Amino acid sequence: MDIRSLRYFLSVYDEQSISAAAKACCIAQPSISAAIKTLESHLDCQLFLRHKKGVQATSAGHQLEPLARQLCNDMSAISNLFQNAPPRRPFRLGLIRALGADRMGAFLQRFTQGVEGIELTLVEPEAPCDARIITRKYLTEQETFLPLWHDDYWLAVPYDHPLGLKNQLTVTDLQNVPFIHRSPCEALDDLLYALGQEHIQLDVRARIHTLEYALALVKAGVGCALIPNIPPLIEQKEIRYLPIEDMDLSRGIGLAYRAKDSESPALNALIEVCKAMSNHHPT
C-alpha cells in the first residue's frame, strides 16, 4: 500500500466516479482503476460498487475513508514542514457588498490555490487595491472590466405574508409593504426611484447593511427585502422569492483591473479564474 493509491482512492470516493477522479488527478483512467484494484487486493475487500453513473463506496470504503484522509493529510503536513516557504505575494482585492459568501468562498479558493505564496487582503472597493470585484457603475476609465456574474433581484417575502400568494409582483403591489432597507444596493436605489415616480411608499421596518441580516429579518417576519437571486440565498426555506415584473432590477458583476498591471502573476491568475467561472455563469 502506498500513499499515492490512497490519494487516488480518496479522489474516487469524493468524485463518485473513476473518470472524474482521473481528470481531477490529471492522470489516465486505467491508472486510477489499477490503483484501486491493487488497494482492494492488498486489503482483501471491495471498496467500490460500479454502476452506470459511476461508483458507490462499500461499507469497507466508508470505513477506509477517514483513515486514508488522515494519513494523506499527515503526509502533506510532513512535506510542508520541511519545505522552504515561498516568497509572499501581497494582493489587495476590493469587493463590493452582497456578493454571496458561498459564491465568493469558491471564487477566492480557486484564486488563492492558483498563486503560490499569495497573501490576500480583502478591502472596500474604494480603498487602494490591485483589482476589484464591482459592478460597471463603479468602473473607471483606467480599468478593464471582465464580466463574471449577472444577478437579478427578487423580493424576499415572509412565508405567511399575503404577497406570497402571488406568482409575480408589480410596483403597485408594494404600497405600504413592511420592508427591510439594505444599503448600499444599486437595485434598491432603482426601485426606490420608480416607487417615488408612482408616489408609492414602503413601510421601512429596519435598516441594515448585509444580506445575511436581511434574510434573517425576512424569515422572522419583520418585512420584505430586495435580494439578488444567488442560488444559496434563494434556496432558504420559510421565504418566498418573487420577481417584480415591470422593472429590470439586475446587476452585472465583474473584475476591474488596470491593464498596466496585467504582468502581475497574481492578477493574471485572478483573470484566468474569472474567465473560467464566467463560462459557467454567463452574463
Disulfide bonds with the S-S distance in Angstrom:
none
